[in-house]
Amino acid sequence: MNILAELAGNFHIGFAALGAAIGVGLIGSKAAEATGRNPGAAGEIRNIAIILAALAEGIVFFAIYLA
């Protein structure tokens, strides 16, 4: 029974990391697209993208803490 609990915890962290990786990829993609459309706002777009990527990666730390 302990092995099943450990596997469930590992899957929990893996799915959180997978979701965060997909989220960061989408953020980067849309930030590049937005910078291409409006190069004058590149600095603001970059700052917002970095903040959103950090928030998306924070989910993994919550998953590790809860596992």
C-alpha positions as a Markdown table, in Angstrom:
| # | Residue | x | y | z |
|---|---|---|---|---|
| 1 | Met | 0.0 | 0.0 | 0.0 |
| 2 | Asn | 2.9 | 2.4 | 0.7 |
| 3 | Ile | 4.3 | 1.8 | -2.8 |
| 4 | Leu | 0.9 | 2.8 | -4.3 |
| 5 | Ala | 0.9 | 6.0 | -2.3 |
| 6 | Glu | 4.4 | 6.9 | -3.4 |
| 7 | Leu | 3.5 | 6.3 | -7.1 |
| 8 | Ala | 0.4 | 8.4 | -6.8 |
| 9 | Gly | 2.5 | 11.2 | -5.3 |
| 10 | Asn | 5.1 | 10.9 | -8.1 |
| 11 | Phe | 2.3 | 11.1 | -10.7 |
| 12 | His | 0.9 | 14.1 | -9.0 |
| 13 | Ile | 4.2 | 16.0 | -9.3 |
| 14 | Gly | 4.8 | 14.8 | -12.9 |
| 15 | Phe | 1.4 | 16.0 | -14.1 |
| 16 | Ala | 1.9 | 19.3 | -12.3 |
| 17 | Ala | 5.3 | 19.7 | -14.0 |
| 18 | Leu | 3.8 | 18.7 | -17.4 |
| 19 | Gly | 1.0 | 21.2 | -17.0 |
| 20 | Ala | 3.5 | 24.0 | -16.0 |
| 21 | Ala | 5.8 | 23.2 | -18.9 |
| 22 | Ile | 2.9 | 23.4 | -21.4 |
| 23 | Gly | 1.7 | 26.7 | -19.7 |
| 24 | Val | 5.2 | 28.2 | -19.9 |
| 25 | Gly | 5.4 | 27.2 | -23.6 |
| 26 | Leu | 2.1 | 28.8 | -24.4 |
| 27 | Ile | 3.1 | 32.0 | -22.5 |
| 28 | Gly | 6.4 | 32.2 | -24.5 |
| 29 | Ser | 4.6 | 31.6 | -27.8 |
| 30 | Lys | 2.0 | 34.2 | -27.2 |
| 31 | Ala | 4.6 | 36.7 | -25.9 |
| 32 | Ala | 6.7 | 36.2 | -29.1 |
| 33 | Glu | 3.5 | 36.7 | -31.1 |
| 34 | Ala | 2.6 | 39.9 | -29.2 |
| 35 | Thr | 6.1 | 41.3 | -29.6 |
| 36 | Gly | 5.9 | 40.6 | -33.3 |
| 37 | Arg | 2.6 | 42.5 | -33.6 |
| 38 | Asn | 3.7 | 45.4 | -31.4 |
| 39 | Pro | 7.5 | 45.8 | -31.1 |
| 40 | Gly | 7.2 | 49.0 | -29.2 |
| 41 | Ala | 5.7 | 47.2 | -26.2 |
| 42 | Ala | 8.4 | 44.4 | -26.1 |
| 43 | Gly | 9.7 | 45.4 | -22.6 |
| 44 | Glu | 6.2 | 45.4 | -21.0 |
| 45 | Ile | 5.3 | 42.1 | -22.8 |
| 46 | Arg | 8.6 | 40.5 | -21.6 |
| 47 | Asn | 8.0 | 41.6 | -18.0 |
| 48 | Ile | 4.4 | 40.2 | -17.9 |
| 49 | Ala | 5.5 | 37.0 | -19.6 |
| 50 | Ile | 8.3 | 36.5 | -17.0 |
| 51 | Ile | 5.8 | 37.0 | -14.1 |
| 52 | Leu | 3.2 | 34.7 | -15.6 |
| 53 | Ala | 5.9 | 32.0 | -16.3 |
| 54 | Ala | 7.0 | 32.2 | -12.6 |
| 55 | Leu | 3.4 | 31.8 | -11.4 |
| 56 | Ala | 2.9 | 28.8 | -13.7 |
| 57 | Glu | 6.1 | 27.2 | -12.4 |
| 58 | Gly | 5.0 | 27.9 | -8.8 |
| 59 | Ile | 2.3 | 25.2 | -9.3 |
| 60 | Val | 5.0 | 22.6 | -9.3 |
| 61 | Phe | 6.4 | 23.7 | -6.0 |
| 62 | Phe | 2.9 | 23.5 | -4.5 |
| 63 | Ala | 2.6 | 19.9 | -5.9 |
| 64 | Ile | 6.0 | 19.0 | -4.4 |
| 65 | Tyr | 4.9 | 20.5 | -1.0 |
| 66 | Leu | 1.6 | 18.6 | -1.0 |
| 67 | Ala | 3.2 | 15.3 | -2.0 |
